[in-house]
Amino acid sequence: MLPADMGGGGADVRRGVMALSTFKKRVDELLATFEGSAGGVPKVSAHSLPESAFGSGAFPEGKRLHLEYERVHERITALSKSLGLQLEAMRIAVHGVDVTFDNVEEEQRYRFHEIRAEVNQTREEMLNEHLERDNKADSTDAGY
């Protein structure tokens, strides 16, 4: 129970627990909705196009356009996956706050740290790729 000078009391704690439970329920619903939506990883990754969709033969720009499409598609798929992982981690974290992290099952704690490591690694890879990538769009001769 919180000391009286902190404005606390049993009712405040119960309201806090109820608010947390409501928040956890919303996160769970958000994750389920996201996973089934058009932004979910399965649906985003299913939207790929063959190189021939951008032209073939004597149309080298089509090949470059396809490569750029693939890069953007890969990035969108990675972002979708990252969002889903972060929502899952938030669900575990909210549960951990509700029951104290020490009382979270070992499997969930492991999953939380696994998600954190994966998201951080993906972020680092994207940052490194961005820094290393030679952005040829800035140096192409567009005829101007």
C-alpha positions as CSV (number, residue, x, y, z in Angstrom):
1,M,0.0,0.0,0.0
2,L,1.3,3.5,-0.8
3,P,1.9,6.0,1.9
4,A,-0.9,8.5,2.4
5,D,1.3,11.5,1.6
6,M,1.9,10.0,-1.9
7,G,-1.9,10.1,-2.5
8,G,-2.0,6.3,-2.8
9,G,-4.3,3.8,-1.4
10,G,-5.7,0.4,-2.2
11,A,-8.2,1.8,-4.7
12,D,-5.5,3.6,-6.6
13,V,-3.5,0.4,-6.9
14,R,-6.5,-1.5,-8.1
15,R,-7.2,1.1,-10.7
16,G,-3.6,0.8,-11.8
17,V,-3.9,-2.9,-12.2
18,M,-7.1,-2.6,-14.1
19,A,-5.6,0.0,-16.4
20,L,-2.6,-2.3,-17.0
21,S,-4.9,-5.2,-17.7
22,T,-6.9,-3.1,-20.2
23,F,-3.7,-2.0,-21.8
24,K,-2.4,-5.6,-22.1
25,K,-5.7,-6.6,-23.7
26,R,-5.4,-3.8,-26.2
27,V,-1.8,-4.8,-27.1
28,D,-2.9,-8.4,-27.5
29,E,-5.8,-7.3,-29.8
30,L,-3.5,-5.0,-31.8
31,L,-0.9,-7.8,-32.3
32,A,-3.6,-10.2,-33.5
33,T,-5.1,-7.6,-35.8
34,F,-1.7,-6.7,-37.2
35,E,-0.7,-10.3,-37.8
36,G,-3.9,-10.8,-39.8
37,S,-3.8,-7.5,-41.7
38,A,-2.4,-6.6,-45.1
39,G,0.6,-5.2,-43.2
40,G,1.4,-8.6,-41.6
41,V,4.6,-10.3,-42.7
42,P,2.9,-13.2,-44.6
43,K,0.9,-10.8,-46.8
44,V,3.6,-8.3,-47.3
45,S,6.2,-10.9,-48.2
46,A,3.7,-12.5,-50.7
47,H,3.7,-9.3,-52.8
48,S,6.7,-9.9,-55.0
49,L,7.1,-9.3,-58.7
50,P,9.3,-11.1,-61.2
51,E,11.9,-9.1,-63.0
52,S,10.0,-9.6,-66.3
53,A,7.1,-7.4,-64.8
54,F,9.4,-4.4,-65.4
55,G,10.3,-5.2,-68.9
56,S,12.9,-7.4,-70.5
57,G,15.4,-7.6,-73.4
58,A,16.6,-4.2,-74.5
59,F,15.2,-2.4,-71.5
60,P,18.0,-2.2,-68.9
61,E,16.1,0.4,-66.9
62,G,13.5,-2.4,-66.2
63,K,16.3,-4.5,-64.5
64,R,17.3,-1.5,-62.3
65,L,13.7,-0.7,-61.5
66,H,13.2,-4.3,-60.4
67,L,16.3,-4.3,-58.2
68,E,15.0,-1.1,-56.5
69,Y,11.6,-2.7,-56.1
70,E,13.2,-5.8,-54.5
71,R,15.2,-3.6,-52.2
72,V,12.1,-1.6,-51.1
73,H,10.0,-4.8,-50.8
74,E,12.7,-6.3,-48.6
75,R,12.8,-3.3,-46.4
76,I,9.0,-3.1,-46.0
77,T,8.9,-6.9,-45.2
78,A,11.6,-6.3,-42.6
79,L,9.8,-3.4,-41.1
80,S,6.6,-5.4,-40.9
81,K,8.4,-8.2,-39.1
82,S,10.1,-5.8,-36.7
83,L,6.7,-4.2,-35.8
84,G,5.2,-7.6,-35.1
85,L,8.2,-8.6,-33.0
86,Q,8.0,-5.3,-31.1
87,L,4.3,-5.7,-30.4
88,E,5.0,-9.2,-29.1
89,A,7.8,-7.9,-26.9
90,M,5.4,-5.2,-25.6
91,R,2.9,-7.9,-24.7
92,I,5.5,-9.8,-22.7
93,A,6.7,-6.6,-21.1
94,V,3.2,-5.5,-20.0
95,H,2.6,-9.0,-18.6
96,G,6.0,-8.7,-16.8
97,V,4.9,-5.4,-15.2
98,D,1.6,-7.0,-14.2
99,V,3.2,-10.0,-12.4
100,T,6.7,-8.6,-11.9
101,F,9.3,-9.7,-14.4
102,D,10.8,-12.2,-11.9
103,N,7.4,-14.1,-12.1
104,V,7.3,-14.3,-15.9
105,E,7.9,-17.8,-17.2
106,E,11.4,-18.5,-18.3
107,E,10.3,-19.2,-21.8
108,Q,8.7,-15.7,-22.1
109,R,11.8,-14.0,-20.6
110,Y,13.9,-15.8,-23.1
111,R,11.6,-14.8,-26.0
112,F,11.6,-11.2,-24.8
113,H,15.4,-11.1,-24.9
114,E,15.5,-13.0,-28.2
115,I,13.2,-10.4,-29.8
116,R,15.2,-7.6,-28.4
117,A,18.4,-9.1,-29.9
118,E,16.8,-9.7,-33.2
119,V,15.4,-6.3,-33.5
120,N,18.7,-4.7,-32.5
121,Q,20.6,-6.8,-35.0
122,T,18.2,-6.1,-37.8
123,R,18.5,-2.4,-37.0
124,E,22.3,-2.5,-37.1
125,E,22.3,-4.3,-40.4
126,M,20.0,-1.8,-41.9
127,L,22.0,1.1,-40.7
128,N,25.3,-0.5,-42.0
129,E,23.6,-1.3,-45.3
130,H,22.5,2.3,-45.6
131,L,25.9,3.6,-44.8
132,E,27.7,1.2,-47.2
133,R,25.3,1.5,-50.1
134,D,26.4,3.5,-53.0
135,N,23.4,5.5,-53.9
136,K,23.6,5.6,-57.6
137,A,20.4,7.6,-57.9
138,D,22.4,10.7,-57.0
139,S,25.0,10.2,-59.7
140,T,23.0,8.9,-62.7
141,D,22.9,11.0,-65.8
142,A,19.2,11.7,-66.3
143,G,19.9,13.8,-69.3
144,Y,19.5,17.2,-67.6
